[in-house]
């Protein structure tokens, strides 16, 4: 077995396991590594390249999946026979660059998770059984572009009661997620429209705007959310904000700032505010703060909501509330776009809400997530004095600022080496360049139970060399 | 009760019931009609304005829905009290302009319907019950941008077997309908891309392209489908075609023409063909013709498929197969766009296909739809000699050319007056101007049973004054 020398760059944006995978794949494709050649063992490779065995494993796994190498039990890793490789070149299997080897990740602080055990499986099953009904003539009939009317009515009712949103069912459009709502909005406005996005902010809308070559500008986020005094705000026509729980910083926008942004919108007919109320169901202290939409009496606010956090991201149901004038425009120009959500799903969700299950579920989840929040905060606080928790006690993620001298990249990599997935805040900035002096890490906790949270945090402490105060 | 005089224009694009609705609504809003005022009875109004009672009914229904008038049993129709109207002005209820009063339509020859009785309700129920399973850890975890892997594998397998499409599961992206696949394609290509669309052609893609300000040009459709000799074809970068069963003309593209279009695509690196195989499952005579994608060895064809016809349009599952190079581009640029289809639905569909139910269902539907096709064709043939049936015996709609001197508008209106909904072919042309001398009407027959088909056709005969040869 020959050792392989590769020049891995730990400062590069591309993760180490990816760099290694590419190097080995290239060598195989170009013949520097020949069929049946034995590759270095994980342990020796790890010592030689001075990277973790986890990183080697991840690279090897991807090469196995794609057929470049094989794993022979008790023997090791070998380059595949050559015919397999030629076939694959003609019919290459592509991997989502976001996919990491399942073996590598023990605890995932993803911000997209929900609690797996609390999903109302039996109620959901029961409702599907009732809904898929031969006698329902409407089950196979397209329900128009807005989505199921009863579901919209129940959403309108829920929004009024719990978020102070004023609307009728006919102002609601049901869709499949933020990406899709944003695409609808893009088609509703004209191409000259300038969108002002929170910086830092949720990256999905920004990516959709960019994929559609829209005009976007970054607007600063300060301790109160999107800054009304950022000079660039007057270049924008439409602002996209998360006032209930700024993503990612976790700030709740106070009433004054809300008023300032509504004033901004009222200054011109072309101005609108898109309010993304993505996790407003979860606020762990203080009074609930109503949606910004409720303060708007001039039809300036487009309200976005979703069931991704309150139920599950795999349900893929979200919605927007358009002010009457925009709804009229939508009717004229975009009503050919059929609702993307399967009708059965919509009817099940309607029953879930209407029969009172949703309210019960939300109450249960609030209690549960609040407990997890407390456990996480306590564990992190006990972790080290170089960690500061940022953001309000709301939503399904916290931020931690780490002042032990490590960079964001180092923190993420070291966590990954131990099988913990975390994300830094830098990806949420326009230029991926954060402003704060110290790195900030996001920890989503919804999908882990209390034991896992404690375990994961203690492993982070090891990974980040925080056993003693630094 | 006063009679009301309105100047209705039967040559106007706007349907008569809509014109009437607007006239009455305006009078109410401006006070020419006062609260509690009695409106003309349907019968007298119909006699006075010389339009059908159905038209009056449709207008009255819309006014009732929007709260402008009320229906008092055994008495008639009255203008609503004024407070209701003011409220509505501030919070107007919008109606989908496509919605017609349910009471007006007895038989709908819509091209979007499927047979209501044959949907596999009990299998579908059973599969949902099995899939919504507490033990399935992946049920609440986002499955990435392409959609569920097992479903994609089963689709790839099905496509290979039944359509001769060559692809791996990893070339497939699952989405929620044509509108959404087209939006993904728009974001995949750059904004300068020129799309050549069939003229006449399915209007949905055209509307999506227009809503996104894309460059589109019409390419003639002749008796073999999209014309390879239309001069404009060389202005296009991407052609969108329906070779298995041209929509709407029903032509099946012969092998020579397919070859010509593939040659066209091969002449430049930037050229692609989008093949929309929307109802290829249903062909009633002759050998099945494989997809165009199977003839392509240079990665030039993007293949679109859907379960809207084979299962139900309300399932909202469709997919595209990208050639490897485009899949790579998609991976790099658009993998942030999560799959829009709920995971439960995807898993149920996977089981439905994998357990053999889909194949059984298709066989059943082919037999059933073929019978309906035969009944429709026979009824129409017996109808009158001024009717010519166009297009191949495939798919779920036929076209009829009517040569009795009536215009398309007259044919559609007269049918509507009797409660039959049909569409003319003009809406599928770029400028809504058809080229043929005689009007052509589309008749979708999937949602009606044989009895309804015969009844509907005989009512069309009455409506179109075809009792004797014209």
Interface residues (C-beta under 8 A of the other chain):
Chain A: X91 X92 X93 X94 X95 X96 X97 X98 X99 X112 X113 X114 X116 X117 X119 X121 X124 X125 X128 X129 X132 X133 X134 X137 X139 X140 X141 X142 X143 X144 X145 X146 X168 X170 X171 X176 X177 X179 X180 X183 X186 X187 X191 X203 X204 X207 X208 X211 X212 X213 X312 X313 X314 X315 X316 X317 X324 X327 X328 X331 X332 X333 X334 X335 X336 X337 X338 X339 X340 X341 X342 X343 X344 X345 X447
Chain B: X91 X92 X93 X94 X95 X96 X97 X98 X99 X112 X113 X114 X116 X117 X119 X121 X124 X125 X128 X129 X132 X133 X134 X137 X139 X140 X141 X142 X143 X144 X145 X146 X168 X170 X171 X176 X177 X179 X180 X183 X186 X187 X191 X203 X204 X207 X208 X211 X212 X213 X312 X313 X314 X315 X316 X317 X324 X327 X328 X331 X332 X333 X334 X335 X336 X337 X338 X339 X340 X341 X342 X343 X344 X345 X447
